Amino acid sequence: MHADFQRLVKGQKIEVTVPLHLVGEPVGVREEQGVLEQIMRELEIRCEPREIPDSIDLDVSNLGVHDVLHVSDIPVGANIEILNEPDAVVATVGIVRDEPVAAPVVEEEGAAEPEVIGKGKKEEEGAEPEKGDKGEKGKKE
């Protein structure tokens, strides 16, 4: 176990990470069969120790399909400074599209297997004679 202790000075701000919780059901999920995807789960903030929130709750109920919630859209108190990039994506509502699946081609019964062309030598022709076999040249009639 490891613990870091830090002396706190009155009026000095510290940097901490707080969790982000999405609250509500987006319009895009409820009415347009979209899917809510939370990209960012924690937020880096700077504030006085007594003002550190347990978490930051974000209302996503107004998000439609293809809408994006950015860090700059997060409402925080005047004494809290967000350290993440303002254009970073927190959450978005997208649509999962099913790709059309082609129906499998039904083959007739007894269909022959496809012929393999150009793969190795045929066993009957061009096969090298075994060690003890002299082939056709060495045979005497």
C-alpha positions as a Markdown table, in Angstrom:
| # | Residue | x | y | z |
|---|---|---|---|---|
| 1 | Met | 0.0 | 0.0 | 0.0 |
| 2 | His | 1.2 | 3.5 | -0.9 |
| 3 | Ala | 0.0 | 6.8 | 0.5 |
| 4 | Asp | 1.2 | 10.3 | -0.4 |
| 5 | Phe | 0.5 | 13.1 | 2.1 |
| 6 | Gln | 0.4 | 16.7 | 1.1 |
| 7 | Arg | 0.3 | 19.7 | 3.4 |
| 8 | Leu | -2.7 | 21.9 | 2.6 |
| 9 | Val | -2.4 | 25.6 | 2.8 |
| 10 | Lys | -5.5 | 27.8 | 3.2 |
| 11 | Gly | -6.4 | 29.4 | -0.1 |
| 12 | Gln | -4.1 | 27.2 | -2.1 |
| 13 | Lys | -5.8 | 25.2 | -4.9 |
| 14 | Ile | -4.9 | 21.6 | -5.6 |
| 15 | Glu | -5.3 | 19.4 | -8.7 |
| 16 | Val | -7.5 | 16.3 | -8.4 |
| 17 | Thr | -9.3 | 13.8 | -10.6 |
| 18 | Val | -13.0 | 13.4 | -10.1 |
| 19 | Pro | -15.4 | 10.9 | -11.8 |
| 20 | Leu | -17.9 | 12.0 | -14.4 |
| 21 | His | -21.4 | 10.5 | -14.1 |
| 22 | Leu | -23.9 | 10.8 | -17.0 |
| 23 | Val | -27.5 | 11.5 | -15.8 |
| 24 | Gly | -30.7 | 11.0 | -17.8 |
| 25 | Glu | -31.6 | 9.2 | -21.0 |
| 26 | Pro | -30.7 | 11.1 | -24.2 |
| 27 | Val | -33.5 | 11.9 | -26.7 |
| 28 | Gly | -31.4 | 10.2 | -29.3 |
| 29 | Val | -31.5 | 6.9 | -27.4 |
| 30 | Arg | -35.1 | 7.2 | -26.3 |
| 31 | Glu | -36.7 | 8.3 | -29.6 |
| 32 | Glu | -34.1 | 7.5 | -32.4 |
| 33 | Gln | -32.7 | 4.1 | -31.2 |
| 34 | Gly | -29.2 | 5.7 | -30.8 |
| 35 | Val | -26.5 | 4.5 | -28.4 |
| 36 | Leu | -25.0 | 6.6 | -25.7 |
| 37 | Glu | -21.2 | 6.3 | -25.6 |
| 38 | Gln | -19.2 | 7.8 | -22.7 |
| 39 | Ile | -15.7 | 8.6 | -23.9 |
| 40 | Met | -14.3 | 10.4 | -20.8 |
| 41 | Arg | -14.9 | 9.0 | -17.3 |
| 42 | Glu | -12.8 | 11.3 | -15.2 |
| 43 | Leu | -12.1 | 15.0 | -15.2 |
| 44 | Glu | -9.0 | 16.8 | -14.0 |
| 45 | Ile | -9.9 | 19.9 | -12.0 |
| 46 | Arg | -8.1 | 22.5 | -9.8 |
| 47 | Cys | -9.9 | 23.9 | -6.8 |
| 48 | Glu | -9.6 | 24.4 | -3.0 |
| 49 | Pro | -9.7 | 21.2 | -1.0 |
| 50 | Arg | -13.0 | 22.0 | 0.7 |
| 51 | Glu | -14.7 | 22.5 | -2.8 |
| 52 | Ile | -13.7 | 19.1 | -4.3 |
| 53 | Pro | -16.8 | 17.4 | -5.5 |
| 54 | Asp | -17.4 | 13.7 | -5.0 |
| 55 | Ser | -18.3 | 13.5 | -8.7 |
| 56 | Ile | -19.5 | 15.7 | -11.5 |
| 57 | Asp | -23.0 | 14.8 | -12.8 |
| 58 | Leu | -23.8 | 15.7 | -16.4 |
| 59 | Asp | -27.3 | 15.8 | -17.7 |
| 60 | Val | -27.3 | 14.1 | -21.2 |
| 61 | Ser | -31.1 | 14.0 | -21.6 |
| 62 | Asn | -31.0 | 16.7 | -24.4 |
| 63 | Leu | -28.5 | 14.9 | -26.6 |
| 64 | Gly | -29.8 | 13.7 | -29.9 |
| 65 | Val | -28.3 | 11.4 | -32.4 |
| 66 | His | -24.8 | 12.6 | -33.5 |
| 67 | Asp | -24.7 | 15.2 | -30.8 |
| 68 | Val | -21.5 | 15.5 | -28.8 |
| 69 | Leu | -20.9 | 16.7 | -25.3 |
| 70 | His | -17.5 | 18.5 | -24.9 |
| 71 | Val | -15.5 | 19.4 | -21.8 |
| 72 | Ser | -16.4 | 23.0 | -22.5 |
| 73 | Asp | -20.1 | 22.1 | -22.1 |
| 74 | Ile | -19.6 | 21.0 | -18.5 |
| 75 | Pro | -21.1 | 23.4 | -16.0 |
| 76 | Val | -18.9 | 23.9 | -12.9 |
| 77 | Gly | -18.7 | 26.4 | -10.1 |
| 78 | Ala | -16.8 | 29.6 | -10.3 |
| 79 | Asn | -14.1 | 28.3 | -7.9 |
| 80 | Ile | -13.4 | 25.1 | -10.0 |
| 81 | Glu | -11.1 | 25.2 | -13.0 |
| 82 | Ile | -11.2 | 22.3 | -15.5 |
| 83 | Leu | -7.8 | 21.3 | -16.7 |
| 84 | Asn | -8.8 | 19.0 | -19.6 |
| 85 | Glu | -8.8 | 20.3 | -23.1 |
| 86 | Pro | -12.1 | 22.3 | -23.8 |
| 87 | Asp | -12.7 | 20.5 | -27.1 |
| 88 | Ala | -12.2 | 17.0 | -25.6 |
| 89 | Val | -15.3 | 14.7 | -26.1 |
| 90 | Val | -17.0 | 13.5 | -23.0 |
| 91 | Ala | -20.0 | 11.7 | -24.5 |
| 92 | Thr | -21.8 | 11.2 | -27.8 |
| 93 | Val | -24.9 | 9.6 | -29.1 |
| 94 | Gly | -24.5 | 7.5 | -32.2 |
| 95 | Ile | -26.5 | 5.0 | -34.3 |
| 96 | Val | -25.4 | 1.4 | -34.7 |
| 97 | Arg | -26.1 | 0.4 | -38.3 |
| 98 | Asp | -26.6 | -3.2 | -39.2 |
| 99 | Glu | -24.7 | -4.0 | -42.3 |
| 100 | Pro | -26.8 | -5.9 | -44.8 |
| 101 | Val | -25.8 | -9.6 | -44.8 |
| 102 | Ala | -25.8 | -11.2 | -48.2 |
| 103 | Ala | -27.9 | -14.4 | -48.3 |
| 104 | Pro | -25.6 | -17.4 | -48.7 |
| 105 | Val | -25.6 | -18.9 | -52.2 |
| 106 | Val | -27.3 | -22.3 | -52.2 |
| 107 | Glu | -25.3 | -24.8 | -54.2 |
| 108 | Glu | -26.8 | -27.8 | -55.9 |
| 109 | Glu | -26.3 | -31.2 | -54.3 |
| 110 | Gly | -23.4 | -33.1 | -55.5 |
| 111 | Ala | -21.5 | -30.1 | -56.7 |
| 112 | Ala | -17.9 | -30.8 | -57.4 |
| 113 | Glu | -15.2 | -29.1 | -55.3 |
| 114 | Pro | -13.4 | -26.4 | -57.1 |
| 115 | Glu | -10.2 | -27.4 | -58.9 |
| 116 | Val | -6.9 | -26.2 | -57.4 |
| 117 | Ile | -4.8 | -24.8 | -60.2 |
| 118 | Gly | -1.0 | -24.5 | -60.0 |
| 119 | Lys | -0.5 | -25.9 | -56.5 |
| 120 | Gly | 2.5 | -28.3 | -56.4 |
| 121 | Lys | 3.2 | -31.2 | -58.7 |
| 122 | Lys | 0.7 | -33.9 | -59.5 |
| 123 | Glu | 1.7 | -37.2 | -58.0 |
| 124 | Glu | 1.3 | -39.3 | -61.2 |
| 125 | Glu | 3.3 | -36.9 | -63.4 |
| 126 | Gly | 6.6 | -35.4 | -62.6 |
| 127 | Ala | 7.0 | -37.0 | -59.2 |
| 128 | Glu | 10.6 | -37.8 | -58.5 |
| 129 | Pro | 11.4 | -41.5 | -58.3 |
| 130 | Glu | 12.2 | -42.9 | -54.9 |
| 131 | Lys | 15.8 | -43.7 | -53.9 |
| 132 | Gly | 15.8 | -47.3 | -54.8 |
| 133 | Asp | 13.8 | -46.8 | -58.0 |
| 134 | Lys | 15.8 | -45.9 | -61.1 |
| 135 | Gly | 12.7 | -44.7 | -63.0 |
| 136 | Glu | 12.0 | -45.7 | -66.7 |
| 137 | Lys | 15.6 | -44.9 | -68.0 |
| 138 | Gly | 17.2 | -47.5 | -65.7 |
| 139 | Lys | 14.9 | -50.4 | -66.6 |
| 140 | Lys | 16.0 | -53.1 | -68.9 |
| 141 | Glu | 13.7 | -54.8 | -71.2 |
